[in-house]
Amino acid sequence: MVLDLGEHKLPFQFDLQRKDSLSWAASIHNASEIIGVHDIEMRGDSFLMRMPLFDSEFKGIVENDSTISGLWHNYLKGPDYRIPFVAHAGHAQRFTASSNPQALFGGTWEVHFSKGTSDTYDAIGIFKQGKDGLLSGTFLTETGDYRFLEGSVDKDSLRLSCFDGSHAFLFKGALQGDSIVGGFWSGTHWTEPWVAYRNPDFHLRDPDSLTFLKEGHDMAEVAFPDLEGNIISTHDDRFKGKVLMLQVMGSWCPNCVDETILLKELHTAYGEQGLEVLALAFEKYDDEAKAIAGLKRFKHTMGVDYPIVYGGSAAKENASAKLPFLDHIMSYPTCIFVDRNGKVRRIRTGFYGPSTGEHYTNYTRGLRTFIEQLLQEGTEPMPLATKG
């Protein structure tokens, strides 16, 4: 399938198969990621495919036995946000790859987006290049990662893309001397330049140092309605004497989806030992009914077995106002770790998901150790989370 961004085309791969005489299923592929889609309708020559988590869908026409064309609607970005698409059966590769590429992009890169502007930010590029010219990887920023990117190398240029139902990312770059100079497109609403330098020692700021408690605060006190309208508070009996992971998230956020998968695993593994999880959602829709409906769908689809409460608009100024014990909200997700005494011990900004390879592995390994330490502690006063 190819999304038409105008001057540029964003391809990704998906399989479409008939499950039985009445239903269809699809799988969207981004490198090692597979997204299953089961809400599909084929009636006559009409085609409708609704994404499982995010409020977006494909509406099209079956032109023949190998072509479907139409529009991808992303309602989270507004009722009129749509991108033309065309899907051709039998296309197995996103981009043309050189059988003998002239440039080697594999490794770790120091990356600067919108360099030289007030909007500049840093990232780490991690790429794996195969002998056949195929390329995969992602970008790590201080607020999360850019998902499972897949593409190829053609002579001295790279092209990478991904589609997950929320994000439609396209990256292009060319080797110029010792650097990569390129562009980044997010759907049709955003584009910016980027430049990268090979640097395996480049680091971003510690994610545990970016969000902190305001002076005079040592606890995370929240009270918000759950999806049935019942007020859930961190003072409730279910949380007393427990270790709590308070996740500030949004159902519209793919990095939050990745973190939710991990939180579910941890809740299952350590729940009987005293670990609780509470998700505090800030949503894109101003309409509360739409927001709650989206959260119910998210909870059901993800199989979340801990409470999700609703905090209102996803605007970061709203989230910061609703959480006055924090200095600010920099990123969705943000995870606040609370010990058995109700004291905040750690605040993690952003999330590096499975696409980041060893970064994800190292974080999850260290996180399990940290949680086990909190669970083993008694009720003695412990150090507080502080700036830095």
C-alpha positions as CSV (number, residue, x, y, z in Angstrom):
1,M,0.0,0.0,0.0
2,V,1.2,3.5,-0.8
3,L,0.0,6.7,0.9
4,D,0.2,9.7,-1.4
5,L,1.7,12.6,0.5
6,G,1.8,14.8,-2.6
7,E,5.4,15.2,-3.6
8,H,6.4,12.1,-1.7
9,K,5.0,8.5,-1.5
10,L,4.9,6.5,1.7
11,P,4.8,2.8,1.1
12,F,4.1,0.0,3.6
13,Q,3.2,-3.7,3.4
14,F,0.1,-5.5,4.5
15,D,-1.5,-8.9,3.9
16,L,-5.2,-9.2,3.2
17,Q,-6.8,-12.6,3.6
18,R,-10.3,-14.0,3.8
19,K,-11.1,-15.7,7.1
20,D,-14.4,-17.2,6.0
21,S,-17.2,-16.4,3.6
22,L,-18.2,-13.3,5.6
23,S,-15.0,-11.9,7.2
24,W,-11.5,-10.8,6.3
25,A,-8.3,-10.2,8.3
26,A,-5.2,-8.1,7.5
27,S,-1.7,-7.9,8.9
28,I,0.4,-4.7,8.6
29,H,4.1,-5.2,8.6
30,N,6.8,-2.7,9.9
31,A,10.1,-4.5,10.1
32,S,9.6,-7.1,12.9
33,E,6.3,-5.5,14.0
34,I,3.0,-7.2,12.9
35,I,-0.3,-5.4,13.5
36,G,-3.4,-7.5,13.2
37,V,-6.5,-5.9,11.8
38,H,-9.9,-7.7,12.0
39,D,-12.5,-4.9,11.5
40,I,-12.7,-5.2,7.7
41,E,-15.8,-5.0,5.4
42,M,-15.8,-5.9,1.7
43,R,-19.2,-5.3,0.1
44,G,-19.5,-5.3,-3.6
45,D,-16.6,-3.1,-4.7
46,S,-16.4,-1.1,-1.4
47,F,-13.5,-1.6,1.0
48,L,-13.4,-0.5,4.7
49,M,-10.6,-1.3,7.1
50,R,-10.7,0.1,10.6
51,M,-7.5,0.2,12.6
52,P,-7.7,-1.7,15.9
53,L,-6.5,0.9,18.4
54,F,-6.4,4.3,16.8
55,D,-9.3,6.2,15.4
56,S,-8.4,5.8,11.8
57,E,-9.7,3.8,8.8
58,F,-9.3,3.1,5.1
59,K,-12.2,3.7,2.8
60,G,-11.8,2.6,-0.8
61,I,-12.9,0.9,-3.9
62,V,-11.8,-2.5,-5.2
63,E,-10.9,-1.6,-8.8
64,N,-10.0,-5.2,-9.8
65,D,-8.6,-8.3,-8.2
66,S,-5.2,-6.7,-7.5
67,T,-5.9,-3.0,-6.8
68,I,-7.7,-1.1,-4.1
69,S,-7.7,2.7,-4.0
70,G,-9.3,5.3,-1.7
71,L,-8.6,7.5,1.3
72,W,-7.0,6.9,4.7
73,H,-9.0,8.9,7.3
74,N,-7.2,9.8,10.6
75,Y,-10.0,11.3,12.8
76,L,-7.6,12.0,15.6
77,K,-6.2,14.8,13.5
78,G,-9.6,16.2,12.6
79,P,-12.7,15.2,10.6
80,D,-11.2,16.4,7.3
81,Y,-7.7,14.8,7.7
82,R,-7.3,12.2,4.9
83,I,-4.6,10.9,2.6
84,P,-5.1,9.1,-0.7
85,F,-3.9,5.5,-0.9
86,V,-3.5,2.8,-3.5
87,A,-2.9,-0.9,-2.7
88,H,-1.4,-3.3,-5.3
89,A,-1.3,-7.1,-4.7
90,G,2.0,-8.9,-5.0
91,H,4.4,-6.0,-4.2
92,A,6.8,-7.5,-1.6
93,Q,9.2,-4.7,-1.0
94,R,8.6,-1.1,0.1
95,F,11.4,0.6,-1.8
96,T,13.8,-0.3,-4.5
97,A,17.1,-1.5,-3.0
98,S,20.5,-1.6,-4.7
99,S,21.9,-5.1,-5.0
100,N,25.3,-3.5,-4.3
101,P,24.7,-0.3,-2.3
102,Q,27.5,2.3,-2.3
103,A,26.7,3.6,1.2
104,L,26.8,1.8,4.6
105,F,24.2,3.2,7.1
106,G,24.3,0.5,9.7
107,G,25.3,1.5,13.2
108,T,24.6,4.4,15.7
109,W,24.2,8.0,14.6
110,E,24.0,11.3,16.4
111,V,20.9,13.0,14.9
112,H,19.7,16.6,15.0
113,F,16.2,17.4,13.7
114,S,15.5,21.0,12.6
115,K,19.1,21.9,13.4
116,G,19.7,25.6,13.7
117,T,16.1,26.5,14.5
118,S,14.2,27.1,17.8
119,D,12.4,23.8,17.2
120,T,15.6,21.7,17.1
121,Y,15.9,18.5,19.1
122,D,18.4,15.6,19.3
123,A,18.0,11.9,18.6
124,I,19.9,8.7,18.3
125,G,19.6,6.9,15.0
126,I,20.1,3.1,15.1
127,F,20.1,1.3,11.8
128,K,20.7,-2.3,10.6
129,Q,21.6,-2.8,7.0
130,G,21.5,-6.1,5.2
131,K,23.7,-7.3,2.4
132,D,20.7,-7.1,0.1
133,G,20.4,-3.3,0.7
134,L,17.4,-3.7,3.1
135,L,17.5,-1.3,6.1
136,S,15.6,-1.2,9.4
137,G,15.9,0.8,12.6
138,T,14.4,3.7,14.5
139,F,15.2,7.1,16.0
140,L,15.3,7.6,19.8
141,T,14.3,11.0,21.1
142,E,14.0,12.2,24.7
143,T,10.2,11.7,24.5
144,G,10.1,8.2,22.8
145,D,11.0,6.4,19.6
146,Y,9.9,6.7,16.0
147,R,8.5,3.1,15.8
148,F,9.6,0.2,13.6
149,L,11.1,1.8,10.5
150,E,11.7,-0.4,7.4
151,G,13.2,0.5,4.1
152,S,16.3,0.2,1.9
153,V,19.5,1.7,0.6
154,D,19.7,2.8,-3.0
155,K,23.2,3.8,-4.0
156,D,24.1,6.6,-1.5
157,S,20.5,7.2,-0.2
158,L,18.2,5.7,2.4
159,R,14.5,5.5,2.6
160,L,12.5,4.3,5.7
161,S,8.8,4.3,6.5
162,C,6.3,2.9,8.9
163,F,2.5,3.0,9.4
164,D,0.8,1.9,12.6
165,G,-2.7,3.4,12.3
166,S,-1.7,6.6,14.1
167,H,1.6,7.6,12.6
168,A,2.5,7.6,8.9
169,F,6.3,8.3,9.0
170,L,8.6,8.7,6.0
171,F,12.4,9.4,6.3
172,K,14.7,10.1,3.4
173,G,18.4,10.8,3.6
174,A,21.6,10.9,1.5
175,L,25.2,10.4,2.5
176,Q,27.2,13.6,2.1
177,G,30.7,13.1,3.2
178,D,30.6,11.8,6.8
179,S,27.0,12.9,7.4
180,I,23.5,12.0,6.4
181,V,21.3,14.9,5.3
182,G,17.6,14.2,5.0
183,G,14.0,15.0,5.5
184,F,11.2,13.6,7.8
185,W,7.5,13.6,6.8
186,S,4.7,12.7,9.3
187,G,1.6,12.3,7.1
188,T,0.7,15.5,5.3
189,H,0.8,17.7,8.3
190,W,4.5,17.8,9.3
191,T,7.9,17.9,7.6
192,E,11.3,18.8,8.9
193,P,15.0,18.4,8.0
194,W,17.5,16.2,9.8
195,V,21.2,15.7,9.8
196,A,23.2,12.8,11.3
197,Y,26.8,12.0,12.1
198,R,28.2,8.6,12.9
199,N,28.8,8.6,16.6
200,P,28.4,5.4,18.7
201,D,29.1,7.3,21.9
202,F,26.3,9.9,21.5
203,H,23.8,10.0,24.4
204,L,20.5,11.8,25.2
205,R,19.7,13.1,28.7
206,D,18.7,10.5,31.3
207,P,14.9,9.9,31.0
208,D,14.7,9.8,34.8
209,S,16.0,13.4,35.0
210,L,13.5,15.2,32.8
211,T,10.4,15.4,34.9
212,F,10.5,15.9,38.7
213,L,8.4,16.8,41.8
214,K,7.9,20.4,42.6
215,E,9.4,21.6,45.9
216,G,7.3,20.7,48.9
217,H,5.8,17.6,47.2
218,D,6.7,14.0,47.8
219,M,3.6,12.2,46.8
220,A,1.5,11.6,43.6
221,E,-2.0,12.5,44.7
222,V,-4.6,12.0,42.0
223,A,-8.4,11.5,41.9
224,F,-10.1,11.1,38.5
225,P,-13.2,9.3,37.2
226,D,-12.7,5.9,35.7
227,L,-14.5,4.9,32.4
228,E,-17.7,4.3,34.3
229,G,-17.6,7.6,36.1
230,N,-16.4,6.3,39.5
231,I,-13.7,8.4,41.2
232,I,-10.5,6.5,41.6
233,S,-7.9,8.0,44.0
234,T,-4.4,7.1,44.9
235,H,-5.7,7.3,48.5
236,D,-8.1,4.3,47.9
237,D,-7.6,1.2,50.0
238,R,-6.5,-0.8,47.0
239,F,-3.4,1.3,46.7
240,K,-2.5,1.5,50.4
241,G,0.8,-0.3,51.2
242,K,1.3,-1.2,47.6
243,V,3.9,-0.3,45.0
244,L,2.2,1.8,42.3
245,M,3.1,2.6,38.7
246,L,1.1,5.7,37.7
247,Q,1.2,5.9,33.9
248,V,0.4,9.3,32.3
249,M,-0.7,8.3,28.8
250,G,-3.1,8.6,25.9
251,S,-4.9,5.9,23.9
252,W,-3.8,7.8,20.7
253,C,-0.1,7.4,21.5
254,P,1.8,4.4,20.0
255,N,4.6,4.7,22.5
256,C,2.0,4.5,25.2
257,V,0.7,1.3,23.6
258,D,4.2,-0.2,23.8
259,E,4.5,0.8,27.5
260,T,1.0,-0.5,28.2
261,I,2.1,-4.0,26.9
262,L,5.0,-3.9,29.4
263,L,2.9,-2.7,32.3
264,K,0.4,-5.5,31.7
265,E,3.3,-8.0,31.9
266,L,4.6,-6.5,35.1
267,H,1.2,-6.3,36.7
268,T,0.7,-10.0,35.9
269,A,4.1,-11.0,37.2
270,Y,4.1,-8.9,40.4
271,G,0.5,-8.1,41.2
272,E,0.2,-10.8,43.9
273,Q,3.4,-9.4,45.5
274,G,1.8,-5.9,45.8
275,L,2.3,-4.1,42.5
276,E,-0.6,-1.9,41.3
277,V,-0.9,0.0,38.0
278,L,-3.1,3.0,37.4
279,A,-3.3,4.6,33.9
280,L,-4.2,8.3,33.8
281,A,-5.4,9.1,30.2
282,F,-5.4,12.5,28.5
283,E,-7.2,12.3,25.2
284,K,-7.2,14.1,21.8
285,Y,-10.9,14.5,21.7
286,D,-12.4,17.5,23.5
287,D,-15.8,15.6,23.4
288,E,-15.7,13.6,26.6
289,A,-18.1,11.0,25.3
290,K,-15.8,10.3,22.3
291,A,-12.8,10.2,24.6
292,I,-14.3,7.7,27.0
293,A,-15.5,5.6,24.1
294,G,-12.0,5.5,22.7
295,L,-10.5,4.6,26.1
296,K,-13.0,1.7,26.5
297,R,-12.0,0.4,23.1
298,F,-8.4,0.7,24.0
299,K,-8.9,-1.1,27.3
300,H,-10.8,-3.9,25.7
301,T,-8.5,-4.3,22.7
302,M,-5.3,-4.2,24.9
303,G,-6.8,-6.5,27.5
304,V,-5.9,-4.0,30.3
305,D,-6.9,-5.4,33.7
306,Y,-6.0,-2.4,35.8
307,P,-8.0,0.9,36.1
308,I,-7.8,3.6,33.5
309,V,-9.0,7.1,34.6
310,Y,-9.8,10.1,32.5
311,G,-7.9,13.4,32.9
312,G,-9.3,15.4,30.0
313,S,-7.6,17.0,27.1
314,A,-4.2,15.8,25.9
315,A,-2.9,19.4,25.8
316,K,0.3,19.3,27.9
317,E,-0.7,22.5,29.8
318,N,-4.0,20.7,30.8
319,A,-2.1,17.6,32.0
320,S,0.4,19.8,33.9
321,A,-2.5,21.7,35.6
322,K,-4.2,18.4,36.6
323,L,-0.9,17.1,38.1
324,P,0.3,20.1,40.2
325,F,2.9,18.0,42.1
326,L,4.9,17.7,38.8
327,D,7.1,20.5,37.4
328,H,5.6,19.8,33.9
329,I,4.5,17.1,31.5
330,M,7.1,16.8,28.8
331,S,6.0,13.6,27.1
332,Y,3.3,10.9,26.8
333,P,3.9,8.5,28.3
334,T,5.4,9.5,31.6
335,C,5.6,6.9,34.4
336,I,5.6,7.7,38.1
337,F,6.9,5.1,40.5
338,V,5.4,5.2,44.0
339,D,6.6,3.1,46.9
340,R,4.6,1.3,49.6
341,N,4.7,4.5,51.7
342,G,3.1,6.5,48.9
343,K,6.3,8.4,48.2
344,V,7.4,9.1,44.6
345,R,10.7,7.4,44.0
346,R,11.3,7.8,40.3
347,I,9.7,9.5,37.3
348,R,10.4,8.2,33.8
349,T,9.8,10.5,30.8
350,G,9.0,8.9,27.5
351,F,9.4,5.2,26.6
352,Y,11.8,3.3,24.3
353,G,9.8,0.4,22.9
354,P,10.8,-2.9,21.3
355,S,11.9,-1.2,18.1
356,T,14.9,0.2,20.0
357,G,16.5,-3.2,20.5
358,E,19.0,-3.3,23.3
359,H,17.7,0.1,24.7
360,Y,14.3,-1.6,25.4
361,T,16.0,-4.8,26.7
362,N,18.2,-3.0,29.1
363,Y,15.4,-0.8,30.4
364,T,13.0,-3.6,31.0
365,R,15.7,-5.7,32.8
366,G,16.6,-2.7,35.0
367,L,12.9,-1.9,35.6
368,R,12.2,-5.4,36.9
369,T,15.1,-5.2,39.3
370,F,13.8,-1.8,40.5
371,I,10.3,-3.0,41.1
372,E,11.5,-6.1,42.9
373,Q,13.5,-3.8,45.2
374,L,10.4,-1.6,45.9
375,L,8.3,-4.7,46.6
376,Q,10.9,-6.0,49.1
377,E,11.0,-2.8,51.1
378,G,9.1,-2.3,54.3
379,T,7.5,0.9,55.4
380,E,10.6,2.8,56.5
381,P,10.9,6.3,54.9
382,M,12.9,6.2,51.7
383,P,14.6,8.8,49.5
384,L,12.4,11.0,47.4
385,A,12.5,11.7,43.7
386,T,14.4,15.0,43.1
387,K,15.5,17.1,40.2
388,G,18.5,15.8,38.3
